[in-house]
Amino acid sequence: MGTLFDGYTPARASSRRKRRAQPWDEMFPTDGVSVREPYRELYPALARMTQEELRGRTDALASSYLAQGVTFDFAGEERPFPLDAVPRVIAASEWTTVEAGVAQRVRALERFLADVYGPQAAVRDGVIPAALISSSTHYHRQAAGISSANGVRIHVSGIDVIRDERGDWRVLEDNVRVPSGVSYVISNRRVMAQTLPELFVSMRVRPVGDYPNKLLQALRASAPEGVEDPTVVVLTPGVHNSAYYEHTLLARLMGVELVEGRDLFCSGGRVWMRTTAGPTRVDVIYRRVDDEFLDPQQFRPDSVLGAPGMLLAARLGHVTIANAVGNGVADDKLVYTYVPDIIRYYLGEEPILPNVDTWRLEEPEALAEVLDRLDEVVVKPVDGSGGKGLVIGPDASKAELAQLRTQLLSDPRGWIAQPVVQLSTIPTLVEDGMRPRHADLRPFAVNDGENVWVLPGGLTRVALPEGQLVVNSSQGGGSKDTWVLDGDSANGAGAGAMGVMRTGRSASGMGALVADQATKAVETSAVVAAADAGSTGGSTHGLHPPEASPQDEEAPVRQQQQQQQQQLRGAATTC
């Protein structure tokens, strides 16, 4: 009988792309025989399954997500967020580099934003041009001089990274306005812990359940001066927003109120929340609303998603808005090209994670080169998100390239260009079996003013159509659970190391015992999850933690890991 991976071969670049390069396959080297070290336990476990068995588990995941409301908006239709049952695995040594690189980038961008909305020393010293800042769509002069008590502007960030053809990690873009997707990280882990429970024990996967607590701590730490027990709220645009599930989940797990603009009003230079017991002062607003809709007195006068006077309250130091207004200037993809210099200038360090090579099209020589190679490069609008407006030259029609040429000539500041990077591929179950599909990774970082904590893993987004390089869910992409291995695990070797061969269907007696014990542990966690799903929210104003969290769900598995480790240590001493 064949295995699930029979017929699987690492992907090759599309023949339409002139500069062909084979993508880095996360599980298999190019020899097609061995398995990379981080996957050495996952591969044989999956290989023992039939395609029908794994597809059944995948269908169960989709049904579970639909029942829980874990959906996203695609072309106006609510769909369950696609989760592939084959996780992405990252070795501990690799994650150390990614984690350090993301934290470094956040620290540098914090300094950059404080400077941009303050003395602008980097402009004066010639590190970045003044016109770059003033011409950025998301640079808001209204935000100048506004700062939280602990100085944090980037409370939450999502730094998109990719692995290139050589297997090296690179930063693709920065998201420090209102980054989304962490709810899928939490939900993916919850269901995957029940789908492959035995592997969580044997592979020692690092948990992701700390995120809500870390976020709440960071929000409370940024409260106005003199407020010892701050009231924190999550501000949502409402039920019709595509990320509403995330807003409700985070509010519930943090035990804070979920509010809409109509629930807030400003008086006396402060923000208040309407409650059945009367107005309650709000100290920290974790907003999931874009800048332009926060305060109709400062931005769009027709907005009903925020509250008039909110920015004045922030300027007076009576409320903290997280993330800070005006952060979008750091998301500008032209500013992205200066981030390596920004790191050197503010931190005095070399970048740990390099950028993808990028042409600044406002420079005449760069524009001329790109126009000459338009069918070979990727072109992006500097203020775009979700893959919108992106043009992949080798895949574009002549008419699309002609239109793009006109746009670049009329507004070169509004675009950047990059070479076509073959994003790494991961085995993914699609209609015709297990096939390589391109993926990126969005690690989430939380900044409490003293430390930048990076969630171990993040959101792996995967492009489901063959050869597709755009992974965004808004473009039909899916996701994978991201497993970061514990540093003490035997699997903590680098990505290039070779592990088991692509053969074998053995299972040891210890593996069967672990699987049985882990299944019982996850059954216990499912009861906790069910109780959590049935709750209506946390205690008033987030003064106490919620009754259950994803961290609680992983606790039985971690306890089982510790018990297994003790047994193994005991066995070693008696040999």
RASUL-V590696 format. One record per residue. N is the residue number from 1. RES is the residue in one small letter. SS is DSSP state (~ for helix, > for strand, _ for the rest). PSI is psi in whole degrees, -180 to 180 (* if undefined). D_LAST is the distance of its C-alpha to the last C-alpha in Angstrom with 1 decimal. Layout:
[[N | RES | SS | PSI | D_LAST] [N | RES | SS | PSI | D_LAST]]
This chain:
[[1 | m | _ | 136 | 38.0] [2 | g | _ | 170 | 38.1] [3 | t | _ | 172 | 36.1] [4 | l | _ | -26 | 37.4] [5 | f | _ | 7 | 37.7] [6 | d | _ | 130 | 39.7] [7 | g | _ | -3 | 42.7] [8 | y | _ | 128 | 41.5] [9 | t | _ | 140 | 42.6] [10 | p | _ | 146 | 42.6] [11 | a | _ | 155 | 46.0] [12 | r | _ | 156 | 48.8] [13 | a | _ | 148 | 51.6] [14 | s | _ | 141 | 54.7] [15 | s | _ | -15 | 57.3] [16 | r | _ | -17 | 59.8] [17 | r | _ | 121 | 58.2] [18 | k | _ | -42 | 59.7] [19 | r | _ | 91 | 56.9] [20 | r | _ | 136 | 54.1] [21 | a | _ | 136 | 50.5] [22 | q | _ | 130 | 47.4] [23 | p | _ | 156 | 45.5] [24 | w | _ | 119 | 41.9] [25 | d | > | 127 | 39.8] [26 | e | _ | -29 | 37.0] [27 | m | _ | -38 | 34.7] [28 | f | _ | 133 | 35.7] [29 | p | _ | 175 | 36.8] [30 | t | _ | -18 | 40.0] [31 | d | _ | -16 | 38.5] [32 | g | _ | 9 | 38.0] [33 | v | _ | -50 | 34.9] [34 | s | > | 174 | 31.9] [35 | v | > | 138 | 30.9] [36 | r | > | 149 | 30.8] [37 | e | ~ | -47 | 27.5] [38 | p | ~ | -21 | 28.2] [39 | y | ~ | 11 | 28.9] [40 | r | ~ | -26 | 26.0] [41 | e | ~ | -34 | 24.7] [42 | l | ~ | -42 | 28.2] [43 | y | ~ | -53 | 29.7] [44 | p | ~ | -31 | 27.8] [45 | a | ~ | -41 | 28.2] [46 | l | ~ | -37 | 31.9] [47 | a | ~ | -25 | 32.3] [48 | r | _ | -16 | 31.3] [49 | m | _ | 154 | 34.3] [50 | t | _ | 163 | 37.8] [51 | q | ~ | -37 | 40.6] [52 | e | ~ | -39 | 42.1] [53 | e | ~ | -47 | 39.0] [54 | l | ~ | -37 | 38.7] [55 | r | ~ | -36 | 42.4] [56 | g | ~ | -41 | 42.3] [57 | r | ~ | -39 | 39.9] [58 | t | ~ | -42 | 42.1] [59 | d | ~ | -36 | 45.2] [60 | a | ~ | -37 | 43.5] [61 | l | ~ | -45 | 42.9] [62 | a | ~ | -42 | 46.6] [63 | s | ~ | -40 | 47.7] [64 | s | ~ | -43 | 45.6] [65 | y | ~ | -41 | 47.1] [66 | l | ~ | -40 | 50.6] [67 | a | ~ | -34 | 50.2] [68 | q | ~ | -9 | 48.9] [69 | g | _ | 20 | 51.7] [70 | v | _ | 84 | 49.3] [71 | t | > | 173 | 52.1] [72 | f | > | 161 | 54.0] [73 | d | > | 121 | 57.6] [74 | f | > | 111 | 58.2] [75 | a | _ | 39 | 61.8] [76 | g | _ | 5 | 62.9] [77 | e | > | 133 | 60.5] [78 | e | > | 123 | 57.6] [79 | r | > | 152 | 54.5] [80 | p | > | 139 | 50.9] [81 | f | _ | 120 | 49.0] [82 | p | _ | 124 | 47.3] [83 | l | > | 120 | 43.5] [84 | d | > | 142 | 41.6] [85 | a | > | -7 | 38.3] [86 | v | > | 111 | 36.6] [87 | p | > | 162 | 35.4] [88 | r | > | 136 | 35.6] [89 | v | > | 131 | 32.4] [90 | i | > | 126 | 32.5] [91 | a | _ | 153 | 29.7] [92 | a | ~ | -41 | 29.1] [93 | s | ~ | -37 | 30.5] [94 | e | ~ | -43 | 33.6] [95 | w | ~ | -33 | 34.2] [96 | t | ~ | -41 | 34.2] [97 | t | ~ | -47 | 37.2] [98 | v | ~ | -46 | 39.0] [99 | e | ~ | -47 | 38.5] [100 | a | ~ | -39 | 39.9] [101 | g | ~ | -40 | 42.7] [102 | v | ~ | -46 | 43.8] [103 | a | ~ | -41 | 43.8] [104 | q | ~ | -43 | 45.7] [105 | r | ~ | -42 | 48.3] [106 | v | ~ | -43 | 48.8] [107 | r | ~ | -41 | 49.4] [108 | a | ~ | -42 | 51.9] [109 | l | ~ | -31 | 53.7] [110 | e | ~ | -48 | 54.0] [111 | r | ~ | -40 | 55.8] [112 | f | ~ | -47 | 57.9] [113 | l | ~ | -40 | 59.1] [114 | a | ~ | -36 | 59.9] [115 | d | ~ | -43 | 61.9] [116 | v | ~ | -41 | 63.6] [117 | y | _ | 17 | 64.9] [118 | g | _ | -121 | 65.6] [119 | p | _ | -17 | 66.8] [120 | q | _ | 48 | 66.0] [121 | a | ~ | -35 | 65.0] [122 | a | ~ | -33 | 63.3] [123 | v | ~ | -45 | 66.6] [124 | r | ~ | -35 | 68.5] [125 | d | _ | 4 | 66.1] [126 | g | _ | 17 | 66.4] [127 | v | _ | -41 | 62.8] [128 | i | _ | 144 | 64.0] [129 | p | _ | 144 | 67.6] [130 | a | ~ | -38 | 69.5] [131 | a | ~ | -28 | 70.7] [132 | l | ~ | -41 | 67.1] [133 | i | ~ | -51 | 66.7] [134 | s | ~ | -25 | 70.2] [135 | s | _ | -3 | 70.1] [136 | s | _ | 133 | 66.8] [137 | t | _ | -35 | 67.4] [138 | h | _ | 17 | 64.9] [139 | y | _ | 119 | 66.2] [140 | h | _ | 112 | 67.9] [141 | r | ~ | -24 | 70.1] [142 | q | ~ | -21 | 70.1] [143 | a | ~ | -7 | 66.5] [144 | a | _ | 132 | 67.5] [145 | g | _ | -6 | 66.9] [146 | i | _ | 128 | 64.7] [147 | s | _ | 146 | 61.4] [148 | s | _ | 167 | 58.9] [149 | a | _ | -36 | 58.3] [150 | n | _ | 8 | 55.1] [151 | g | _ | 2 | 56.4] [152 | v | _ | 132 | 54.1] [153 | r | _ | -34 | 55.8] [154 | i | _ | 86 | 52.8] [155 | h | _ | -38 | 50.8] [156 | v | > | 137 | 49.3] [157 | s | > | 154 | 49.0] [158 | g | > | 105 | 47.9] [159 | i | > | 112 | 47.5] [160 | d | > | 125 | 47.5] [161 | v | > | 155 | 45.4] [162 | i | > | 162 | 45.0] [163 | r | > | 125 | 43.0] [164 | d | _ | -171 | 45.4] [165 | e | _ | -23 | 45.4] [166 | r | _ | -1 | 43.2] [167 | g | _ | 9 | 40.6] [168 | d | _ | 141 | 41.8] [169 | w | > | 137 | 42.3] [170 | r | > | 151 | 46.0] [171 | v | > | 130 | 47.9] [172 | l | > | -42 | 50.4] [173 | e | > | 164 | 52.2] [174 | d | > | 143 | 52.2] [175 | n | > | 100 | 52.7] [176 | v | _ | 14 | 53.6] [177 | r | _ | -83 | 56.4] [178 | v | _ | 69 | 55.1] [179 | p | _ | 138 | 51.9] [180 | s | _ | 167 | 50.8] [181 | g | _ | -11 | 47.9] [182 | v | ~ | -25 | 45.2] [183 | s | ~ | -33 | 45.8] [184 | y | ~ | -32 | 44.6] [185 | v | ~ | -47 | 41.4] [186 | i | ~ | -46 | 40.8] [187 | s | ~ | -40 | 42.0] [188 | n | ~ | -44 | 40.1] [189 | r | ~ | -39 | 36.8] [190 | r | ~ | -47 | 37.7] [191 | v | ~ | -32 | 38.3] [192 | m | ~ | -29 | 35.6] [193 | a | ~ | -23 | 33.0] [194 | q | ~ | -19 | 34.2] [195 | t | ~ | -42 | 34.7] [196 | l | _ | 61 | 31.2] [197 | p | ~ | -38 | 29.1] [198 | e | ~ | -31 | 25.7] [199 | l | ~ | -28 | 26.0] [200 | f | ~ | -33 | 26.7] [201 | v | ~ | -53 | 23.3] [202 | s | ~ | -32 | 21.3] [203 | m | ~ | -10 | 23.6] [204 | r | _ | 65 | 24.1] [205 | v | > | 133 | 27.8] [206 | r | _ | 139 | 29.7] [207 | p | _ | 159 | 32.2] [208 | v | _ | 2 | 35.9] [209 | g | _ | -8 | 37.0] [210 | d | _ | -13 | 37.9] [211 | y | ~ | -52 | 41.0] [212 | p | ~ | -39 | 43.6] [213 | n | ~ | -41 | 42.6] [214 | k | ~ | -42 | 42.7] [215 | l | ~ | -45 | 46.0] [216 | l | ~ | -41 | 47.5] [217 | q | ~ | -42 | 46.4] [218 | a | ~ | -40 | 48.1] [219 | l | ~ | -44 | 51.2] [220 | r | ~ | -35 | 51.5] [221 | a | ~ | -20 | 51.0] [222 | s | _ | 9 | 54.0] [223 | a | _ | 156 | 56.4] [224 | p | _ | 155 | 59.8] [225 | e | _ | 140 | 60.1] [226 | g | _ | -5 | 60.4] [227 | v | _ | 108 | 58.8] [228 | e | _ | -29 | 55.8] [229 | d | _ | 76 | 55.1] [230 | p | _ | 149 | 56.2] [231 | t | _ | 120 | 57.1] [232 | v | > | 138 | 55.4] [233 | v | > | 157 | 56.6] [234 | v | > | 121 | 55.9] [235 | l | > | 119 | 59.1] [236 | t | _ | 149 | 59.3] [237 | p | _ | -20 | 62.2] [238 | g | _ | -178 | 61.8] [239 | v | _ | -21 | 60.7] [240 | h | _ | -3 | 62.2] [241 | n | _ | 140 | 60.0] [242 | s | _ | -21 | 57.4] [243 | a | _ | 19 | 54.7] [244 | y | ~ | -36 | 55.7] [245 | y | ~ | -42 | 52.5] [246 | e | ~ | -40 | 50.6] [247 | h | ~ | -45 | 53.1] [248 | t | ~ | -40 | 52.7] [249 | l | ~ | -48 | 48.9] [250 | l | ~ | -40 | 48.6] [251 | a | ~ | -43 | 51.2] [252 | r | ~ | -43 | 49.5] [253 | l | ~ | -28 | 46.0] [254 | m | ~ | -15 | 47.5] [255 | g | _ | 36 | 49.6] [256 | v | _ | 169 | 52.9] [257 | e | > | 140 | 56.2] [258 | l | > | 121 | 57.0] [259 | v | > | 158 | 60.6] [260 | e | _ | 171 | 63.2] [261 | g | ~ | -35 | 66.1] [262 | r | ~ | -14 | 68.5] [263 | d | ~ | -8 | 66.2] [264 | l | > | 151 | 66.8] [265 | f | > | 159 | 69.9] [266 | c | > | 137 | 70.8] [267 | s | > | 136 | 73.0] [268 | g | _ | 29 | 73.6] [269 | g | _ | 18 | 71.4] [270 | r | > | 163 | 68.4] [271 | v | > | 134 | 66.6] [272 | w | > | 151 | 66.7] [273 | m | > | 132 | 65.1] [274 | r | _ | 128 | 67.2] [275 | t | _ | 167 | 65.6] [276 | t | _ | -20 | 67.0] [277 | a | _ | 6 | 67.0] [278 | g | _ | 175 | 68.9] [279 | p | _ | 139 | 68.1] [280 | t | > | 131 | 64.8] [281 | r | > | 139 | 64.3] [282 | v | > | 132 | 61.8] [283 | d | _ | -35 | 59.9] [284 | v | > | 129 | 57.6] [285 | i | > | 110 | 58.2] [286 | y | > | 98 | 55.4] [287 | r | > | 137 | 57.9] [288 | r | _ | 38 | 57.2] [289 | v | _ | 137 | 60.9] [290 | d | _ | 155 | 62.2] [291 | d | ~ | -47 | 64.2] [292 | e | ~ | -15 | 67.5] [293 | f | ~ | 3 | 67.3] [294 | l | _ | -42 | 66.2] [295 | d | _ | 106 | 69.5] [296 | p | _ | -15 | 72.8] [297 | q | _ | -21 | 74.7] [298 | q | _ | -29 | 72.8] [299 | f | _ | -125 | 71.9] [300 | r | _ | 118 | 73.0] [301 | p | _ | -16 | 75.7] [302 | d | _ | 2 | 75.2] [303 | s | _ | 137 | 71.5] [304 | v | _ | 12 | 70.6] [305 | l | _ | -14 | 66.9] [306 | g | _ | -145 | 66.9] [307 | a | _ | 131 | 69.1] [308 | p | _ | 130 | 72.2] [309 | g | _ | 1 | 71.6] [310 | m | ~ | -41 | 67.8] [311 | l | ~ | -35 | 67.9] [312 | l | ~ | -43 | 70.4] [313 | a | ~ | -38 | 68.0] [314 | a | ~ | -40 | 65.2] [315 | r | ~ | -34 | 67.6] [316 | l | _ | -7 | 68.5] [317 | g | _ | 21 | 64.8] [318 | h | _ | -9 | 64.9] [319 | v | _ | 148 | 62.4] [320 | t | > | 129 | 59.5] [321 | i | > | 121 | 59.5] [322 | a | > | 128 | 56.1] [323 | n | _ | 163 | 55.8] [324 | a | _ | 150 | 58.9] [325 | v | _ | 137 | 62.1] [326 | g | _ | -1 | 62.8] [327 | n | ~ | -19 | 59.2] [328 | g | ~ | -19 | 60.2] [329 | v | ~ | -29 | 61.6] [330 | a | ~ | -16 | 58.0] [331 | d | _ | -13 | 57.4] [332 | d | _ | 127 | 60.4] [333 | k | ~ | -16 | 59.1] [334 | l | ~ | -38 | 61.5] [335 | v | ~ | -36 | 60.1] [336 | y | ~ | -37 | 56.6] [337 | t | _ | -18 | 57.7] [338 | y | _ | -5 | 58.2] [339 | v | ~ | -40 | 54.8] [340 | p | ~ | -42 | 53.2] [341 | d | ~ | -34 | 56.2] [342 | i | ~ | -41 | 56.0] [343 | i | ~ | -45 | 52.4] [344 | r | ~ | -40 | 53.5] [345 | y | ~ | -49 | 56.6] [346 | y | ~ | -34 | 55.1] [347 | l | ~ | -18 | 51.6] [348 | g | _ | 31 | 52.0] [349 | e | _ | 158 | 49.0] [350 | e | _ | 143 | 48.5] [351 | p | _ | 134 | 47.7] [352 | i | _ | -40 | 44.0] [353 | l | _ | 118 | 44.9] [354 | p | > | 158 | 48.0] [355 | n | > | 167 | 50.8] [356 | v | _ | 139 | 51.8] [357 | d | _ | 135 | 54.8] [358 | t | > | 138 | 58.0] [359 | w | > | 131 | 61.7] [360 | r | > | 106 | 63.9] [361 | l | _ | -9 | 66.9] [362 | e | _ | -13 | 69.2] [363 | e | _ | 122 | 69.2] [364 | p | ~ | -42 | 71.9] [365 | e | ~ | -41 | 70.1] [366 | a | ~ | -42 | 67.0] [367 | l | ~ | -44 | 69.1] [368 | a | ~ | -42 | 71.0] [369 | e | ~ | -44 | 67.8] [370 | v | ~ | -41 | 66.3] [371 | l | ~ | -32 | 69.6] [372 | d | ~ | -21 | 69.6] [373 | r | _ | 31 | 66.0] [374 | l | _ | -29 | 66.2] [375 | d | _ | 7 | 64.8] [376 | e | _ | -10 | 61.6] [377 | v | > | 170 | 60.5] [378 | v | > | 132 | 59.4] [379 | v | > | 133 | 61.9] [380 | k | > | 142 | 61.2] [381 | p | > | 141 | 63.5] [382 | v | _ | -22 | 62.5] [383 | d | _ | 18 | 62.7] [384 | g | _ | 162 | 61.2] [385 | s | _ | 160 | 58.1] [386 | g | _ | 19 | 56.4] [387 | g | _ | 3 | 57.2] [388 | k | _ | 135 | 60.9] [389 | g | _ | -10 | 63.4] [390 | l | _ | 138 | 60.8] [391 | v | > | 121 | 62.2] [392 | i | > | 107 | 60.0] [393 | g | ~ | -50 | 62.6] [394 | p | ~ | -22 | 61.3] [395 | d | ~ | -3 | 61.3] [396 | a | _ | 152 | 64.7] [397 | s | _ | 168 | 68.0] [398 | k | ~ | -38 | 71.0] [399 | a | ~ | -41 | 72.7] [400 | e | ~ | -40 | 69.6] [401 | l | ~ | -36 | 69.4] [402 | a | ~ | -42 | 73.2] [403 | q | ~ | -41 | 72.9] [404 | l | ~ | -41 | 70.0] [405 | r | ~ | -43 | 72.0] [406 | t | ~ | -42 | 74.8] [407 | q | ~ | -41 | 72.5] [408 | l | ~ | -39 | 70.9] [409 | l | ~ | -34 | 74.4] [410 | s | ~ | -27 | 75.7] [411 | d | _ | 70 | 72.7] [412 | p | ~ | -29 | 70.3] [413 | r | ~ | -24 | 69.0] [414 | g | ~ | 5 | 67.7] [415 | w | > | 154 | 65.3] [416 | i | > | 166 | 62.5] [417 | a | > | 148 | 61.2] [418 | q | > | 154 | 57.8] [419 | p | > | 157 | 56.7] [420 | v | _ | 111 | 55.1] [421 | v | _ | 124 | 51.3] [422 | q | _ | 96 | 49.2] [423 | l | _ | 147 | 46.8] [424 | s | _ | 157 | 43.3] [425 | t | > | 154 | 42.6] [426 | i | > | 139 | 39.9] [427 | p | > | 130 | 39.6] [428 | t | > | 137 | 41.7] [429 | l | > | 115 | 42.8] [430 | v | > | -172 | 46.6] [431 | e | _ | -39 | 49.1] [432 | d | _ | 23 | 48.5] [433 | g | > | -162 | 44.7] [434 | m | > | 119 | 42.0] [435 | r | > | 154 | 43.9] [436 | p | > | 135 | 43.5] [437 | r | > | 143 | 45.3] [438 | h | > | 147 | 46.1] [439 | a | > | 156 | 44.7] [440 | d | > | -172 | 44.9] [441 | l | > | 132 | 43.1] [442 | r | > | 95 | 44.7] [443 | p | > | 139 | 42.4] [444 | f | > | 137 | 43.9] [445 | a | > | 143 | 44.2] [446 | v | > | 130 | 45.3] [447 | n | > | 117 | 47.1] [448 | d | _ | 9 | 47.5] [449 | g | _ | -22 | 49.4] [450 | e | _ | -36 | 46.6] [451 | n | _ | 149 | 43.9] [452 | v | > | 111 | 43.8] [453 | w | > | 128 | 40.9] [454 | v | > | 123 | 40.1] [455 | l | _ | 126 | 38.8] [456 | p | _ | 97 | 35.5] [457 | g | _ | -92 | 36.7] [458 | g | _ | -172 | 40.4] [459 | l | > | 113 | 42.6] [460 | t | > | 118 | 42.1] [461 | r | > | 137 | 45.5] [462 | v | > | 135 | 45.9] [463 | a | _ | 121 | 49.1] [464 | l | _ | -37 | 49.3] [465 | p | _ | 147 | 52.2] [466 | e | _ | 131 | 51.3] [467 | g | _ | -8 | 52.0] [468 | q | _ | 135 | 52.9] [469 | l | _ | -9 | 52.0] [470 | v | _ | 117 | 53.3] [471 | v | _ | -6 | 50.4] [472 | n | _ | 142 | 52.2] [473 | s | ~ | -31 | 52.2] [474 | s | ~ | -15 | 56.0] [475 | q | ~ | 16 | 56.2] [476 | g | _ | 13 | 54.1] [477 | g | _ | 168 | 50.6] [478 | g | > | -161 | 47.4] [479 | s | > | 167 | 44.1] [480 | k | > | 149 | 40.3] [481 | d | > | 139 | 37.6] [482 | t | > | 115 | 36.2] [483 | w | > | 111 | 32.4] [484 | v | > | 124 | 31.4] [485 | l | > | 147 | 27.6] [486 | d | _ | 147 | 25.9] [487 | g | _ | -25 | 25.6] [488 | d | _ | -2 | 21.8] [489 | s | _ | 150 | 21.4] [490 | a | _ | -15 | 20.1] [491 | n | _ | 8 | 23.6] [492 | g | _ | 20 | 25.4] [493 | a | _ | 168 | 26.7] [494 | g | _ | 164 | 30.4] [495 | a | _ | -28 | 32.6] [496 | g | _ | -12 | 33.3] [497 | a | _ | 149 | 29.7] [498 | m | > | 144 | 29.1] [499 | g | > | -126 | 26.4] [500 | v | > | 165 | 26.2] [501 | m | > | 158 | 29.0] [502 | r | _ | 57 | 31.6] [503 | t | _ | 174 | 30.5] [504 | g | _ | 143 | 28.1] [505 | r | _ | 30 | 27.9] [506 | s | _ | 156 | 24.4] [507 | a | _ | 126 | 22.6] [508 | s | _ | 163 | 19.0] [509 | g | ~ | -38 | 18.3] [510 | m | ~ | -40 | 16.7] [511 | g | ~ | -40 | 19.9] [512 | a | ~ | -40 | 22.0] [513 | l | ~ | -45 | 20.4] [514 | v | ~ | -42 | 20.8] [515 | a | ~ | -43 | 24.4] [516 | d | ~ | -44 | 25.3] [517 | q | ~ | -40 | 24.1] [518 | a | ~ | -37 | 25.8] [519 | t | ~ | -42 | 29.0] [520 | k | ~ | -40 | 29.2] [521 | a | ~ | -42 | 28.9] [522 | v | ~ | -31 | 31.6] [523 | e | ~ | -40 | 33.8] [524 | t | ~ | -43 | 33.8] [525 | s | ~ | -30 | 34.7] [526 | a | ~ | -35 | 37.5] [527 | v | ~ | -43 | 39.1] [528 | v | ~ | -43 | 39.1] [529 | a | ~ | -41 | 40.6] [530 | a | ~ | -41 | 43.2] [531 | a | ~ | -39 | 44.2] [532 | d | ~ | -43 | 44.5] [533 | a | ~ | -28 | 46.6] [534 | g | ~ | -8 | 48.9] [535 | s | _ | 158 | 49.6] [536 | t | _ | 1 | 52.8] [537 | g | _ | 176 | 51.8] [538 | g | _ | -170 | 50.6] [539 | s | _ | 167 | 52.5] [540 | t | ~ | 127 | 55.8] [541 | h | ~ | 20 | 55.8] [542 | g | ~ | 27 | 52.0] [543 | l | _ | -17 | 51.8] [544 | h | _ | 154 | 48.7] [545 | p | _ | 158 | 45.7] [546 | p | _ | 164 | 45.9] [547 | e | _ | -31 | 44.3] [548 | a | _ | 153 | 41.8] [549 | s | _ | 167 | 40.6] [550 | p | ~ | -28 | 38.3] [551 | q | ~ | -39 | 35.9] [552 | d | ~ | -37 | 35.7] [553 | e | ~ | -33 | 35.0] [554 | e | ~ | -12 | 32.0] [555 | a | ~ | -45 | 30.6] [556 | p | ~ | -38 | 28.9] [557 | v | ~ | -42 | 27.1] [558 | r | ~ | -39 | 26.0] [559 | q | ~ | -41 | 24.8] [560 | q | ~ | -38 | 22.8] [561 | q | ~ | -46 | 21.4] [562 | q | ~ | -42 | 20.3] [563 | q | ~ | -42 | 18.7] [564 | q | ~ | -42 | 16.8] [565 | q | ~ | -41 | 15.7] [566 | q | ~ | -41 | 14.6] [567 | q | ~ | -42 | 12.5] [568 | l | ~ | -39 | 10.9] [569 | r | ~ | -40 | 10.3] [570 | g | ~ | -41 | 9.0] [571 | a | ~ | -37 | 6.4] [572 | a | ~ | -37 | 5.5] [573 | t | ~ | -16 | 5.7] [574 | t | _ | 1 | 3.8] [575 | c | _ | * | 0.0]]
